[in-house]
Amino acid sequence: MNYGFLGLGIMGRAMATNLVKAGLDVTVWNRTPDKCRALVEMGAGAAQTPRDVVVASDVTFAMLSDPAASESVVLGPGGVLDGMSVGKGFVDMTTNDPETDLDLARAVTDEGGRYLEAPVSGSKQPAETGNLIIMAAGDADLYERAKPAFEIMGKMNFYLGEVGQAARMKLVVNMIMGGMMTAFSEGLSLARDCELSPDTLLQILASGALANPMFAVKGPGMLAGEYPASFPLKHMEKDLRLALCLACQQTQITPTAEAAQELFAQAKAQGFGDEDFSAVHKVLGD
Ligand code: NAP
């Protein structure tokens, strides 16, 4: 079985690296070609276009920034569709909205290909250590074919049914995460304003029912004003925006997520989009 990987950003590079290290035959492509070099040194093949990757691969994974990137890589010139043929699989692991994924699924299946959406939960470190949580939906046979690679990239896989359901699940998860981050950030700022020790606040949070890895991992960096990107803030702003669209379609009120999205949008507008999503703290009184 030959695998392809499109998109070698923070997540894609780590995920593709694990596939290569596990001995799989992988061909990679990235819009900025330099990012392929380290993978090629490890034994991956590199292709000039997404089309060439798909032609060389039985199953091609993509991990791109957003719906516009997925559309461009799949539907654009030299894109996935140009290389698609009967029986080939395309697995988009980008966090997209369900409508985009449905459009891409139709385009791929119209060419005889098989389509799976498979967004992930877990950031740079889980991607590096193969501990992602993978939410898949779409072609069930392709899910089975992709499973050995999922088991290298992640620690858990969920098959959620029809195309769109994994995108929805991922957006719900990140909607919760965005609200948790803004609440955490406000708490850190208020504690400081009250002359409470923020380190003691972190200890108290870590010792009780509010303990979670996100507060534990992000807290010290937020107190130090350091925001190296594991999960770029611009992607959290995108995820919250897409989650609000989903809520609107369901006529579900989401006032907390709306407030969080507004804060991430402000942080992005102030130029913090390429920093970690915890940099939302800068608009909440860093
Ligand atoms: P990233 O570091 O910003 O990488 C984005 C990738 O998309 C890069 O390879 C970039 O290529 C490519 N790209 C962007 N626009 C493109 C276009 N128009 N055409 C072709 N390629 C394009 O993002 P990431 O953190 O790896 O995240 C990737 C996806 O996973 C996002 O949907 C994000 O929401 C989701 N996600 C991220 C995390 C996380 O913690 N980082 C966790 C879970 C899910 P260049 O190198 O040329 O710019």
Boltz pocket constraint, residues with backbone or C-beta under 6 A from the ligand:
constraints:
  - pocket:
      binder: B
      contacts: [[A, 6], [A, 7], [A, 8], [A, 9], [A, 10], [A, 11], [A, 12], [A, 30], [A, 31], [A, 32], [A, 35], [A, 63], [A, 64], [A, 65], [A, 66], [A, 68], [A, 69], [A, 72], [A, 73], [A, 93], [A, 94], [A, 95], [A, 96], [A, 120], [A, 121], [A, 122], [A, 123], [A, 124], [A, 230], [A, 231], [A, 232], [A, 235], [A, 236], [A, 239]]
      max_distance: 6.0
